[in-house]
């Protein structure tokens, strides 16, 4: 199969449609437990899914609508900030750090959105097909293109750094080891999409869309596994109940033994 197959519009379409299923699963967790990390991850995956559908629309029509492109660039660049925000909320018991980072993300999002709609696009860079790096916004390092960096850098560091910290924290705890594996998946998913994006910037765009779909699936499984303590808490309750039952049996056995010893 050639490059055209791996770069076809069907891949981002599937990613977008499946992405909304992921959003539904995350929102389902949020409605049950109302944890901020679940809502932040839901927002991040919504951005991911909408951006993927915009990629599919561009590939299908063979063109990038300027308005669609502007929104796409903002969503694609900022979604990792919300995913990182969810990890930060999950890591910290107090919400202060998460709230501060949320404020920075929202301010950055507003500035980025304003910049993309007030900057004249470089139309010869606005070509159909895989678009990575926002070249149509201007030269690298120029405003508003540079606004993608704070989201990508901080979001990726929070995802990978927070996941690595969680692996170290939860691996020794047998009942919570599933959360360590969940964070392994989050790291793998982050590295897949980061690696595919880097290759696309270097000109190797074939495979970016399938990588986005695989990365989103791996991340989603990791997020769903990591976002609740109930499984571990249930395992601990079950273990403690078993230990208490064993203690009762041992105590009863001791009583029977003592009765046997004093019986004539």
Number of C-alpha atoms within 10 A of each C-alpha: 5 7 11 10 12 17 20 20 24 19 22 28 24 17 27 27 14 16 26 18 15 23 23 15 15 23 19 15 18 19 11 8 12 12 16 19 24 29 22 25 29 28 20 23 27 21 24 25 29 22 26 27 22 22 27 25 21 21 20 15 12 13 14 20 15 15 10 14 23 22 17 22 23 24 23 21 24 26 27 27 32 25 26 30 30 28 29 26 22 21 17 12 10 10 14 11 14 22 15 11 19 20 12 15 21 14 12 18 21 12 14 24 18 14 18 23 15 9 15 12 18 12 12 8 13 18 14 16 20 18 20 19 17 24 16 23 25 17 13 12 11 10 16 22 23 16 21 24 13 16 22 19 13 16 24 20 15 21 23 21 16 20 26 16 13 22 20 12 14 17 15 11 13 13 17 21 17 20 28 25 19 24 27 20 23 27 22 17 26 20 15 20 20 17 14 21 21 16 16 18 14 10 10 13 20 19 19 24 27 20 22 24 22 16 23 25 19 20 24 24 16 24 23 17 18 22 21 16 13 10 13 17 13 12 14 15 11 12 13 12 12 12 12 12 12 12 12 12 12 12 12 12 12 12 12 11 11 11 11 10 9 7 6 5
